Each structure stands twice: as C-alpha cells, then as structure tokens.
C-alpha cells in the first residue's frame, strides 16, 4: 500500500465511515473503493480514477483538490518546477504542458486504454479459435458417428450366441432354448449418453487413454476385453449402459470422477 492510499483509508476510519457508506453515497462499486485503499490502481478504469478520488474525498470530508495533488505526486510521479524532468512516460496529467514540461494528456491515456483493449481482444479471439480447432480435432473418440444409438441387450446376447454356440439342430434346439445367454469375458460394451457438456478420459484395457470433450446430447460407445477406466469432469453429466444394463451416472452432478474402473464384476453387481 502506498502513502496516498494509506491516507485515504485512515481518513475514512478516523471518521468511522464504512466503504459501504461511501459506495451508497457515491454510487461507486465497492471493489473500486477497495482498490483505491489498497493502491491497486491498475484494476481501476483509468479514465475515472480522478473522479473516484474526488468523490471519495468529498464523501469523507477531505479536500478533493489536495487529495488529487497528492495522488499525482505520490502515485503518478507528476513533478513540479523544482524537480528535474524525467521520462515523459513518468508524467501524467490532464493538461498538455506545465512549467515547460511535456506531459501525457488525458487523450493519450484514453488512447492507451483503447490500444490495450484491442490487444486483449485479439489475444482472446486467437485463443478462442485455437480452442475450437482443438475440440474439433479431439472430439471423436471412436470411428462411430455422433448419432450412434444404443444396441438393445437382446441383440448383444444374440450376437454372442452366434459366436459361441453351434447352428440350431434337432439335437441342440432344446438346449439353446433353455440355456441362458452367455457373455464372453471380453465383451464389455459401454454406451454413454451425455446430458451436459463434459471432459472425459477413457482407457480400454491397457490401451493408451483417449480424451476429449463430449457435447450435450452426444452418444459414444467403447468396447474392451477386461476393463474400461473412466475419468470425468462432471460425474452426473453422463448416463452409462454396460452390455445393455443401465449403470446410471458415476456420481453426483458437478463432482469430478477419477479412474473409475468398470469390469464384468460391475455388470454382475448390477444384475443381482
């Protein structure tokens, strides 16, 4: 805190006036009043600093002109005729000349603010474009199109039966009718339906993890032999179905999930 800001605060505290009182009286946002007292002038709108100081001074009964002079001397380092001239960049005032010194005008200050805004806007737009390209590149986790739908559990069973059971004959038809559906250990088929946009990381067995951003309303499917490990930025943003069995979400909405492992034991527990 500089001596100028410290004097502002002490003047207010001596009179037992709160910042809320000043904010109501001057209609200045209280965060700007706090910045004046902390000396963090860089977060204030530069073209209104003098107006804020004037209004603050009047609210606490101080001499506004005297406080503005102290601000220029202690904060802006504006020199009088007895002080040696330094760099023009160190001198800021509302007039063009004083005591033969070339000073930065208020118009120069406004132009500097506009230039900063243009630079910040350009940087933000560039970052936004890069983020969009990043999401477009990594949004697809598998070769399935975004419109993929969930496969009914009965169709999965029939597919597995065709792989492990012989064609139906007079000798086998009764057995096939009475034997329950068998799922191979490597048949983990996980469907995801996103109800909100969410960052997700997927690891199928020991493969390298895939990661990206699932948009609201999108669906995905992953397959694995032994396990599927999931990390989510929002546990309640996705509802999962494992081999046709509804698993629901992996946690409360807004809570992250890290390294949640899904195996055949997960499916067995849901079937009980």
C-alpha positions in Angstrom: 0.0 0.0 0.0 1.4 3.5 -0.9 1.2 6.5 1.4 -1.6 8.1 -0.6 -3.9 5.1 -0.3 -3.0 4.7 3.3 -4.0 8.3 4.0 -7.4 7.7 2.3 -8.1 4.7 4.4 -7.0 6.3 7.7 -9.1 9.4 7.0 -12.2 7.2 6.5 -11.5 5.0 9.5 -11.0 8.1 11.8 -14.5 9.3 10.9 -15.9 5.8 11.4 -17.3 5.7 7.8 -17.6 2.3 6.1 -16.8 1.6 2.5 -20.4 0.5 2.1 -21.5 4.0 3.2 -19.2 5.6 0.6 -20.4 3.2 -2.1 -24.1 4.1 -1.4 -23.3 7.8 -1.3 -21.1 8.0 -4.4 -22.6 5.0 -6.4 -19.1 3.8 -7.0 -18.6 0.0 -7.0 -17.2 -1.1 -3.6 -14.5 -3.1 -5.3 -13.1 0.1 -6.9 -13.1 1.8 -3.5 -11.2 -1.1 -2.0 -8.7 -0.8 -4.9 -8.2 2.9 -4.1 -7.4 2.0 -0.4 -5.1 -0.9 -1.4 -3.3 1.2 -4.0 -4.1 -1.3 -6.8 -4.8 1.3 -9.4 -4.1 -1.0 -12.3 -7.6 -2.7 -11.9 -9.4 0.7 -11.9 -10.9 2.2 -15.1 -8.0 4.6 -15.8 -10.1 7.5 -17.2 -12.2 7.6 -14.0 -9.5 7.3 -11.3 -9.5 11.1 -10.6 -13.3 11.2 -10.5 -13.3 8.3 -8.0 -10.7 10.1 -5.8 -12.7 13.3 -5.9 -15.9 11.6 -5.0 -14.2 9.5 -2.2 -12.5 12.6 -0.7 -15.8 14.6 -0.7 -17.6 11.6 1.0 -15.1 11.7 3.9 -14.9 15.4 4.1 -11.4 15.7 2.8 -10.1 18.4 0.4 -10.6 16.9 -3.1 -8.1 19.1 -4.8 -5.5 18.4 -2.2 -6.0 14.7 -2.5 -5.8 14.8 -6.2 -2.4 16.6 -5.9 -1.1 14.0 -3.5 -2.3 11.3 -5.9 -0.4 12.9 -8.8 2.8 13.3 -6.7 2.9 10.0 -4.9 1.3 7.7 -7.4 1.7 9.2 -10.9 5.0 10.9 -10.0 4.0 14.2 -11.5 6.7 16.7 -10.8 6.6 20.4 -10.1 9.0 23.1 -11.3 11.6 22.3 -8.6 12.0 18.7 -9.7 14.3 17.6 -12.5 12.5 16.4 -15.7 12.5 12.6 -16.2 11.0 10.5 -19.0 7.6 11.8 -20.4 6.2 8.4 -19.8 6.5 9.0 -16.0 4.3 12.2 -16.2 0.5 12.0 -16.5 -1.8 15.0 -16.2 -5.0 16.4 -17.7 -3.2 19.3 -19.5 -0.6 19.3 -22.3 2.1 21.5 -20.7 3.1 22.6 -17.2 6.2 24.5 -16.3 7.7 23.8 -19.7 7.4 20.0 -19.3 5.8 17.9 -22.0 3.2 15.7 -20.3 1.0 12.8 -21.2 -2.5 14.2 -21.8 -5.8 12.6 -20.8 -6.4 11.8 -24.5 -3.1 9.9 -24.6 -4.3 7.9 -21.6 -7.6 7.1 -23.3 -5.8 6.0 -26.5 -3.5 3.8 -24.4 -6.6 2.2 -22.8 -8.1 1.6 -26.3 -4.9 0.0 -27.6 -4.8 -2.3 -24.6 -8.4 -3.4 -25.2 -7.6 -4.1 -28.9 -4.6 -6.2 -27.9 -6.6 -8.1 -25.3 -9.5 -8.7 -27.7 -7.1 -10.0 -30.4 -5.4 -12.4 -27.9 -8.8 -13.7 -26.7 -10.1 -14.2 -30.2 -6.9 -16.1 -31.2 -7.2 -18.3 -28.1 -10.9 -19.0 -28.9 -10.1 -20.1 -32.4 -7.4 -22.4 -31.2 -9.7 -24.0 -28.6 -12.4 -24.6 -31.2 -9.9 -26.3 -33.5 -8.6 -28.4 -30.6 -12.1 -29.6 -29.7 -13.0 -30.4 -33.3 -9.8 -32.5 -33.7 -10.2 -34.5 -30.5 -14.0 -34.7 -30.2 -14.2 -38.1 -31.9 -13.1 -40.9 -29.6 -14.0 -43.8 -31.9 -15.0 -44.4 -35.5 -18.7 -44.4 -34.5 -20.7 -41.4 -35.9 -22.1 -38.9 -33.4 -25.6 -40.2 -34.0 -24.9 -43.8 -32.8 -27.7 -45.4 -30.8 -27.6 -47.9 -28.0 -27.8 -51.6 -29.0 -30.6 -53.5 -27.2 -29.3 -56.0 -24.7 -31.1 -58.9 -26.5 -29.3 -58.1 -29.7 -25.9 -58.3 -27.9 -26.9 -61.7 -26.5 -27.8 -63.0 -29.9 -24.5 -61.8 -31.4 -22.5 -63.6 -28.7 -24.6 -66.8 -29.0 -23.8 -66.9 -32.8 -20.1 -66.8 -31.9 -20.0 -69.5 -29.2 -23.0 -71.8 -30.0 -23.3 -74.2 -33.0 -26.2 -73.8 -35.5 -29.5 -75.0 -34.3 -30.3 -78.6 -35.0 -32.9 -81.1 -33.7 -30.4 -82.1 -31.0 -29.5 -78.7 -30.0 -32.6 -76.6 -30.3 -34.0 -77.6 -26.8 -30.6 -76.8 -25.2 -30.5 -73.4 -26.9 -33.9 -72.6 -25.8 -33.3 -73.4 -22.1 -29.6 -72.3 -21.8 -29.3 -68.7 -20.6 -27.4 -66.2 -22.7 -23.6 -66.4 -22.2 -21.4 -63.4 -22.5 -17.7 -63.7 -23.3 -15.3 -62.2 -20.6 -14.0 -59.8 -23.3 -17.5 -58.5 -24.1 -17.5 -55.2 -22.3 -19.6 -52.8 -24.4 -20.1 -49.4 -22.7 -22.5 -46.8 -24.0 -22.5 -43.2 -22.9 -25.3 -40.6 -23.3 -24.2 -37.0 -22.3 -26.9 -34.8 -20.8 -24.3 -31.9 -20.4 -21.0 -31.0 -22.0 -18.2 -32.8 -20.1 -14.5 -33.5 -20.4 -13.8 -37.3 -20.4 -10.8 -39.6 -20.4 -11.3 -43.3 -21.5 -8.8 -46.2 -21.1 -9.8 -49.5 -22.7 -7.9 -52.4 -21.1 -4.2 -51.5 -21.4 -4.5 -49.2 -24.4 -3.4 -45.6 -24.4 -6.1 -43.4 -22.9 -8.3 -41.3 -25.1 -9.6 -37.9 -24.0 -11.7 -35.1 -25.3 -14.9 -33.1 -24.8 -18.4 -34.7 -25.1 -21.1 -32.2 -26.1 -24.6 -32.1 -24.6 -26.8 -34.7 -26.3 -24.0 -36.7 -27.9 -23.6 -40.5 -27.5 -20.5 -42.8 -27.7 -19.7 -46.5 -27.4 -16.5 -48.2 -26.3 -15.5 -51.9 -26.1 -12.9 -53.7 -24.0 -11.8 -57.2 -23.0 -11.3 -56.8 -19.3 -11.9 -53.2 -18.1 -12.8 -49.7 -19.0 -11.4 -46.9 -16.9 -13.1 -43.5 -16.9 -12.3 -40.0 -15.6 -14.9 -37.2 -15.8 -15.0 -33.5 -15.0 -18.7 -33.9 -14.1 -19.9 -37.2 -12.8 -23.6 -36.5 -13.3 -23.2 -35.3 -16.9 -23.3 -38.9 -18.5 -25.5 -41.9 -18.1 -23.9 -45.2 -18.9 -25.2 -48.5 -20.1 -23.0 -51.6 -19.8 -23.9 -54.6 -22.1 -27.5 -53.3 -22.1 -27.7 -52.9 -18.3 -28.3 -49.4 -17.1 -25.5 -48.2 -14.8 -26.8 -44.6 -14.5 -24.3 -41.9 -13.7 -21.0 -42.4 -11.8 -21.6 -39.8 -9.2 -23.3 -36.5 -8.2 -23.7 -33.7 -10.7 -20.8 -31.3 -10.7 -18.4 -33.7 -8.9 -15.4 -35.0 -10.8 -14.6 -38.7 -11.2 -11.1 -40.0 -11.4 -10.1 -43.5 -12.6 -13.4 -45.2 -12.2 -12.9 -48.8 -13.3 -15.7 -50.8 -15.0 -15.3 -54.6 -15.2 -17.5 -57.7 -15.6 -17.9 -57.6 -11.8 -19.6 -54.2 -12.3 -22.1 -55.8 -14.6 -22.6 -58.8 -12.2 -23.3 -56.4 -9.3 -26.0 -54.6 -11.4 -27.7 -57.9 -12.3 -28.1 -59.0 -8.7 
